Amino acid sequence: MIRKYDRTCLKCDCVKPPRSHHCSVCGRCVMLMDHHCPWMNNCIGARNMKAFILFNMYTVLAAAYASTRAIIELANCFNTNSSGSCDTFSTLVWRVLGIIIVLVCLLFVCFTGCMFADQIRMRIEETSTIDKK
C-alpha cells in the first residue's frame, strides 16, 4: 500500500502534509503555515489566511481613517479664526497631544500597510513567511 504522505511530525506524531509546519506556540501542525500571529492569537495557515488578509486590510483602512480624522481635528485646533475643539482645555496641550496622535496614527498606517502589502505579495507568489527563511 502506498501512503500519500510519508512524513510524520516528530513533536506531535501526526501525519505531516507538504508545506506544513509544527507551531511551537500552539503545539500543533498547521498546513501551509505562514507564521504565528499574536494579534489573532493563532497560527496563520491555509484555513485562516483569507481572514488574516482581510484583518490586515481593515486595520489599514481604520488606521488611515483615524489619522485623517486626527489631522482634520489638529488643523481645526491650529486654526485661530474658528472656535475649534481646543477651547475646553489648554490650547498648547491639545496641539501637542494632537501632533503625537497624528504621528502615532501615521506610523501605524505605515506598519500595517507594509504588512498588508507583504501578505498580498506572498499570496501572488504563493509563498509564506517560513518559505522566505
LOSEVEX-790753 format. One record per residue (C-alpha): x, y, z; residue in one letter. Coordinates in steps of 0.2 Angstrom, whole numbers, plus 5000, padded with zeros to 4 digits. Layout:
N
@xx=X; yy=Y; zz=Z; rest=a
...
end
This chain:
133
@xx=5000; yy=5000; zz=5000; rest=m
@xx=5007; yy=5017; zz=4995; rest=i
@xx=5005; yy=5031; zz=5008; rest=r
@xx=5000; yy=5048; zz=5002; rest=k
@xx=5011; yy=5057; zz=5015; rest=y
@xx=5027; yy=5049; zz=5021; rest=d
@xx=5032; yy=5062; zz=5033; rest=r
@xx=5026; yy=5062; zz=5051; rest=t
@xx=5029; yy=5076; zz=5064; rest=c
@xx=5042; yy=5072; zz=5077; rest=l
@xx=5034; yy=5083; zz=5090; rest=k
@xx=5015; yy=5079; zz=5089; rest=c
@xx=5017; yy=5062; zz=5080; rest=d
@xx=5004; yy=5067; zz=5066; rest=c
@xx=5004; yy=5065; zz=5048; rest=v
@xx=5013; yy=5080; zz=5040; rest=k
@xx=5006; yy=5086; zz=5023; rest=p
@xx=5018; yy=5095; zz=5011; rest=p
@xx=5022; yy=5113; zz=5017; rest=r
@xx=5015; yy=5111; zz=5034; rest=s
@xx=5025; yy=5115; zz=5050; rest=h
@xx=5024; yy=5112; zz=5068; rest=h
@xx=5020; yy=5128; zz=5078; rest=c
@xx=5029; yy=5128; zz=5095; rest=s
@xx=5017; yy=5141; zz=5102; rest=v
@xx=5001; yy=5131; zz=5098; rest=c
@xx=5008; yy=5114; zz=5099; rest=g
@xx=5001; yy=5108; zz=5083; rest=r
@xx=5005; yy=5106; zz=5064; rest=c
@xx=4997; yy=5119; zz=5053; rest=v
@xx=4995; yy=5116; zz=5034; rest=m
@xx=5003; yy=5130; zz=5024; rest=l
@xx=5009; yy=5139; zz=5039; rest=m
@xx=5014; yy=5157; zz=5037; rest=d
@xx=5018; yy=5162; zz=5055; rest=h
@xx=5010; yy=5163; zz=5072; rest=h
@xx=5001; yy=5179; zz=5074; rest=c
@xx=5000; yy=5187; zz=5092; rest=p
@xx=4986; yy=5199; zz=5086; rest=w
@xx=4975; yy=5185; zz=5081; rest=m
@xx=4982; yy=5173; zz=5094; rest=n
@xx=4983; yy=5159; zz=5081; rest=n
@xx=4993; yy=5152; zz=5068; rest=c
@xx=4991; yy=5159; zz=5051; rest=i
@xx=4989; yy=5145; zz=5038; rest=g
@xx=4978; yy=5138; zz=5024; rest=a
@xx=4962; yy=5139; zz=5034; rest=r
@xx=4963; yy=5157; zz=5040; rest=n
@xx=4974; yy=5166; zz=5028; rest=m
@xx=4959; yy=5175; zz=5020; rest=k
@xx=4953; yy=5181; zz=5037; rest=a
@xx=4971; yy=5187; zz=5041; rest=f
@xx=4972; yy=5197; zz=5025; rest=i
@xx=4955; yy=5205; zz=5027; rest=l
@xx=4960; yy=5209; zz=5045; rest=f
@xx=4976; yy=5217; zz=5039; rest=n
@xx=4966; yy=5227; zz=5026; rest=m
@xx=4953; yy=5233; zz=5038; rest=y
@xx=4966; yy=5238; zz=5050; rest=t
@xx=4975; yy=5248; zz=5037; rest=v
@xx=4958; yy=5257; zz=5032; rest=l
@xx=4954; yy=5260; zz=5050; rest=a
@xx=4971; yy=5267; zz=5054; rest=a
@xx=4970; yy=5278; zz=5038; rest=a
@xx=4953; yy=5285; zz=5044; rest=y
@xx=4959; yy=5288; zz=5061; rest=a
@xx=4974; yy=5298; zz=5055; rest=s
@xx=4964; yy=5308; zz=5043; rest=t
@xx=4952; yy=5312; zz=5057; rest=r
@xx=4966; yy=5317; zz=5068; rest=a
@xx=4974; yy=5328; zz=5055; rest=i
@xx=4957; yy=5337; zz=5052; rest=i
@xx=4955; yy=5340; zz=5071; rest=e
@xx=4973; yy=5346; zz=5073; rest=l
@xx=4970; yy=5358; zz=5058; rest=a
@xx=4954; yy=5364; zz=5067; rest=n
@xx=4964; yy=5366; zz=5083; rest=c
@xx=4978; yy=5376; zz=5074; rest=f
@xx=4965; yy=5387; zz=5065; rest=n
@xx=4963; yy=5403; zz=5076; rest=t
@xx=4949; yy=5410; zz=5066; rest=n
@xx=4936; yy=5397; zz=5071; rest=s
@xx=4932; yy=5391; zz=5088; rest=s
@xx=4939; yy=5374; zz=5087; rest=g
@xx=4938; yy=5359; zz=5099; rest=s
@xx=4954; yy=5366; zz=5108; rest=c
@xx=4944; yy=5379; zz=5119; rest=d
@xx=4940; yy=5367; zz=5133; rest=t
@xx=4957; yy=5364; zz=5138; rest=f
@xx=4974; yy=5372; zz=5136; rest=s
@xx=4977; yy=5375; zz=5118; rest=t
@xx=4995; yy=5371; zz=5119; rest=l
@xx=4992; yy=5354; zz=5127; rest=v
@xx=4979; yy=5350; zz=5114; rest=w
@xx=4991; yy=5354; zz=5100; rest=r
@xx=5005; yy=5344; zz=5107; rest=v
@xx=4993; yy=5329; zz=5110; rest=l
@xx=4986; yy=5331; zz=5093; rest=g
@xx=5003; yy=5330; zz=5085; rest=i
@xx=5008; yy=5315; zz=5095; rest=i
@xx=4992; yy=5306; zz=5090; rest=i
@xx=4994; yy=5310; zz=5071; rest=v
@xx=5012; yy=5304; zz=5072; rest=l
@xx=5007; yy=5288; zz=5080; rest=v
@xx=4992; yy=5285; zz=5068; rest=c
@xx=5003; yy=5288; zz=5053; rest=l
@xx=5016; yy=5276; zz=5060; rest=l
@xx=5003; yy=5263; zz=5062; rest=f
@xx=4996; yy=5266; zz=5044; rest=v
@xx=5014; yy=5263; zz=5038; rest=c
@xx=5017; yy=5247; zz=5048; rest=f
@xx=5000; yy=5239; zz=5044; rest=t
@xx=5001; yy=5244; zz=5026; rest=g
@xx=5018; yy=5236; zz=5024; rest=c
@xx=5011; yy=5220; zz=5032; rest=m
@xx=4996; yy=5220; zz=5021; rest=f
@xx=5007; yy=5223; zz=5005; rest=a
@xx=5019; yy=5209; zz=5010; rest=d
@xx=5005; yy=5197; zz=5013; rest=q
@xx=4997; yy=5201; zz=4996; rest=i
@xx=5014; yy=5199; zz=4988; rest=r
@xx=5017; yy=5182; zz=4996; rest=m
@xx=4999; yy=5177; zz=4990; rest=r
@xx=5003; yy=5182; zz=4972; rest=i
@xx=5020; yy=5172; zz=4973; rest=e
@xx=5012; yy=5158; zz=4983; rest=e
@xx=5025; yy=5158; zz=4996; rest=t
@xx=5024; yy=5160; zz=5015; rest=s
@xx=5035; yy=5169; zz=5028; rest=t
@xx=5043; yy=5152; zz=5033; rest=i
@xx=5047; yy=5149; zz=5015; rest=d
@xx=5057; yy=5165; zz=5014; rest=k
@xx=5069; yy=5159; zz=5028; rest=k
end
